[in-house]
Amino acid sequence: MLKGVSIVLCTYNGKARLEATFQHLLNQKLTVACELIFVDNASTDGTRAYADAWWKNNTHSHISYRSFEQPIPGKSYAQDLGYAKAQYEYLLVCDDDNWLCDTYVQTAYNIMEEDADIGALGGWCEAAFEGDKPDWFDAQARYFAVSKQGRQSGDITHKKGCLYGAGMVLRKSHWQQLKTLGFEHLLTCRKGESLSSGGDTEYCYALRLLGYKIWYDNRLYFKHYMTKGRLNLSYLSRLRKAMAFSNFVLWAYLDVLKKQPRSKKDFIKDGFKGFPLLTLKKIAALMVGNYEQREQAKLYFRTLKYRVFYHDLYLKHLKTTLSWSTQDEQPLQ
């Protein structure tokens, strides 16, 4: 595999957000070989044509540019295409609203070169707002992937245990290893305007199943641009609903990592823990609680639904994960 960094940028209708993101890529201070792999995920706003023209008019001697189209909706499908087309070992995921600091790419390369056991590397970000910052944003920032992912630089495999996708750095050789084993995403991440999520967390768990480390480094910093359309509580509620389902899907990975698959009896027991008092409190929160109390109550009832009615789907996810992972298979109940 060639030494260097392939920046993989996937987008759906992201034309309006691209100029600032591209400019921050042009500002990178590099001594390492680097390319931008741009993947248009079934856009309808002329995104790819805009990106191609922008890079043609803003050449940069250190970053080469190639673009592709993935007609299948779903960010995970777009990323897989980008990874397949990448020519370098290190894959840097840059979303269309990520403004990387000018040392991001070179620093990421250096860190990955220093430790061959790192499977996924991530940094931290702050929000940049199109309009005024909402009063509620700081309390909810983690749902927008705006946070530090560790207290200090180092191994977070058994702490946070995963990274958000923005700014994440992977190895193409690991992706190829997963594909050879038969790995397929349970989650497809964003599809068009839908808010499905969790593909980045799933990939981190997959790497952990292969024995690789998840790493955080304070030197990797970027800004995450927040458009006005996302900065409302209705959008946040939809986002949290999507995350609740994604987290349920990922229970299978966590249980394989712990080597403790759960039976239907376990699901029911966990679901009705605290019943009926806790259930009554959550009903009251739905009726008269503040925003956060209502959202926590929604999460409680969604999780209860998954535990009572979705065990068969959990078993399906568990079997799929065990089919390719290197973990010793556990009996399924």
C-alpha positions, 0 to 999 in steps of 0.5 A: 500500500502506498504511503500517504493520506487519502481524504475521503469526502462524501456528500449529498447535496452539499454544494453550499457547504463545500467552498469553506471545507475545500479552502481548509484542505488547500491550507494544509501544511504537508510533506506527505503525499495526499489526495482528495477522493470526492464522492457524490452520494446521489445529489440532485443539486449539481454538487459533483460538477461544482466540486470538479470545477472548484478544484480545476480552478484552485489547483494545489501541488500537494493534493490531487483530486478525483471525484466519483458518484455513488448512486446508492443512497447511504453514507456507508456505501459512499465511503466504501466507494471512496475507500476502494478508490483511494490509493494511499494507506491512510483514509481521512474522513472529512465531511462536507462541513468539516474545517480541518486545522492546517496541520491536521492531515500531516499530524494524523499521518505521523500518529498513524505511522508511530503505532501500527496497532491504531485502527481508528484515530480521531480528534476534537472539534468546536462548532461554527455557526451560520447564525446565532448559537442557540441557548440550548446548544452547549448542553446538546452539543454531543449529539452534533459530534461537537466535543472532545473525545477523551480527557487526554491524548491516548488509547480510548479503546476501553473508555469511550470505545469509538469515535465520531466519523468526522475527522476520523483516520483509518487504514485501507489495509484494515478496511480490506481485511474486513471486506475479506472476512465478509464484513457488511454494515448493519447501519448505512448512516445518512440516506439523503435527508434521513437522519440515520446514523451510527456507521462510524461507531459500527466501524470502530467496533468492527476494528475492535473485534479485530484487535485494533486500538481506538485512539484520540489525539488533542492535536487533531482539531477542526471546526464543525459548521452548523447550518441554521436548518439544523439548529432547532429542537425539532431537528434534534429530537429527530436526530436523537430518535435515529441515534436510539435505533442505531444504538440498539443495532450496535448492542450486538457488537457490544455483546460480542465484544463482551462475549455475553450475548443476551437471551430474550429473558435477559431483554425482558428483565432489563426492559422492565427494571424499575417497573412500574414506578419508573414507567409512571415517572417517564409517562409524567415526564412526557406529559409535563416535563421540560425538553430534556426530560421528555427526550429522556422519557422517549428514549426509555420507551423506545428502548423498552420497545426494542427489548420487548419486541426486537429480540429476533432482530438483535439475534439477526444482528448478532449472527451477522457480526459473529459470521465474520468476526474473529471472536469465539462464537457464543451460543445464541438463545 
